């Protein structure tokens, strides 16, 4: 069973509906004593990084996730949920993240300055993925367009990146290390490609990454 983490900042309905369509069992909860029965977790997220971390810390979900990531239960962060997987963010000051992955979260303008980009922020709408490296999260899936909505972007080591998009700079779109995965876009709103990627995570969660 996949646990959808409810910490007050996630788009729970669209994620749960996507899992229903894929026929994977799930549980929505913000209670560690209920989530402990799950084999893998999805951390959705919409909103500001500092508020999200405050909610995770205040509910005990931070400690819960730490324990189960250490025990190698698969975890997928979506949108803000992906950003939370990293070490820190500069949104509204500097806030420490979950630090499961190396890297930082910065505003698009900080990264696009180097590319002299005039693209509007937030990065909103459909953009094409380009797969990188050979990663478990993208195995057997064809590249295509997915749906993004974000003003902050991850800076991460190349070896973590399973896919990128171009928006005046390279945008880490899928990241992966061991059983920790992140998708900057919304797979549950991204048509056939997003559905295939979400299904792939669920399959990996069922059997583990070989």
N, C-alpha and C positions, 0 to 999 in steps of 0.2 A: 504494500500500500504506500502511496505517495502522500506525504504531509504537506499541505499548503500552509505556510506560516502566516498567521493572522496577527500582525503587530500594529494594526490601525492605519497602514499606509499602502496597502496593496490593492491591485485590481483583482480581487478574488473571484468575482463572478465570471469574467471572461476566461480566466485560467481554468477554473473548475469546469466550465462548459466545454472547453477544448479537451480536457481529459475525459469528460463524458463521451464526447464524440469518438475519441480514440479507444474508448472502452477500457481505460485503466482505472482501477479503484483508487480513491483518494479520500483524504480527510482534511477539512478546513478547521484549524484550531490555533489558538494562541496559548494553549495550556501545555506545558512540558509533559505533564503526567498522561495526557492523551496522545501527544505526538510521539512519545517513546515507542508506541506500537508500530510506527511507520518504518519502512525500509529505506526511504529516500525522501528528500525535501525540496520544495520549490519556495524560493524567497522572492516574491514579487515586490514591486515598489513604485510608488508615484509620489513625488513631493521632494522635500529638502533633505539632504544628507544628515545634517545635525539632528533634526527631528526624528529621523528614522533610527539613528543610533541611540538617541535618548529613549525611544520606545523599546528597542530591543534590550537595552540595559535594564530599564525599569520593570520589565515583565519577567525577567529571568531567562528570556529566550536567547540572549547572547551566550550565557553560560551553557545552556542546553545545546546550542549549535556548536560551540567549541568542543564539547564532549563528543558529539556524534560525528563531527568532521574528523576528529582525532581517531575515532573508531572506524573511519573509512566508509561511512554511509554517504552515498552520492548526494550532492547539493547543486541546485541550479538557481542562480540569481538572474532575475529578469529586470531590465531597464535600471532603475535606481538600485534594485536588488543586486545587479552585477557590480555596480560601483561600490556598494558596501563591502564586497569581498576584498577590496584592496586596502592599503595601509592608511591612507588619509585622503581628505578632500579639502579644497580651499573654498567650498561654498559657504558663504557667510562666516568667514574666518577660517580657521583650520580645525578640523575634527578628525580624530582617529577613527579608522574603520575596523572591520573584523580582522584584517591582515592575514587572510588565508592565502592571498596572492600578493606578489611584490608589484608595487606601482602606486601611482597617485592619480587623483581625479582633479582636473583643472577645468576652467571655463574655456569654451570653444575659442573665444577671442585671443586667449593666450597662445593657443596652438596655431590658429589661422594667421596671426600676425606674420609669422615666418613665411607663409605662402601668399601674402598680400591678397587675401581673399575678401571679397565683398558679399559673400553669401550671407543670407539672413540667419539669425539665431533666434529661436531654437532651430536645430536640424529637425525638420518635421516633414514627414511624408515617406514615399517609397524610394528606396535606394538599393543598388545592386551589391550583393555580396561577392567577394572574391575569396575563395578558400586558399588557405596557406598551410604548409607543412602537411603531415599526415596525422590527423587527429581522430580520436574515437567519435567525437560529437558530430562530425560531418561525413563519416564513412558511408559511401553508397548513395549520397544525396547530390543532386545536381544544383549548381549555382543558380541564383535567381534573385528576385526583388523581395525585400521585406520592409516592414513599416517601423520607422524611427520617430521618437519624440524626445529630444533631450537638448539641454543647453550646456551640459558638462560632459567631458570626454576623458577617457582613461589614458594615461601614459604608462605603458607596461613593456616589459622585455619581449622581444620578438618571439622567443620560444614559447610564450604563453598563448600566442595568437593563433586561433584556428581559422578565422575569417576577418576580413576588413572591408570597409566601405570607403568611398572617397567623398569628402565634403570640404574641399579646400585644404584638406590634410588627410592623412591616413586616420581612419576611425576604427579602433579595435571593436569589432562587432560580435565576435565569439571568442571567448578565452577558455582555456582548459589547462588544468594541472591535476594529475591523478584523478580523483573523483569529484573535484570542484570545477564547475562549469559556470560560465556567464554568457548571457545574450543581451547586448545593449538595446536591441530592437524588441518589439513585442511579437514573439512567435505565434501567440494565440490570435493575433490580428493580421497575420502575414500570409494568408492564403495557403497555397499548396506547399510552398517552400517552408514556411513557418511551421505548418502542421507536420511536415516530414522531420524537421529538426526537433520538435517537441516529442514526437513519437520515438525518435532515436534516443533521446535522453531517457524516456520511460523504459525503453528496452534495455538500455545499459543499467538502469537502476534495478531492473528485475534480475539481471544475471551478473552484474559487475563488469568492469572493463578488463578484458582478457589481455 
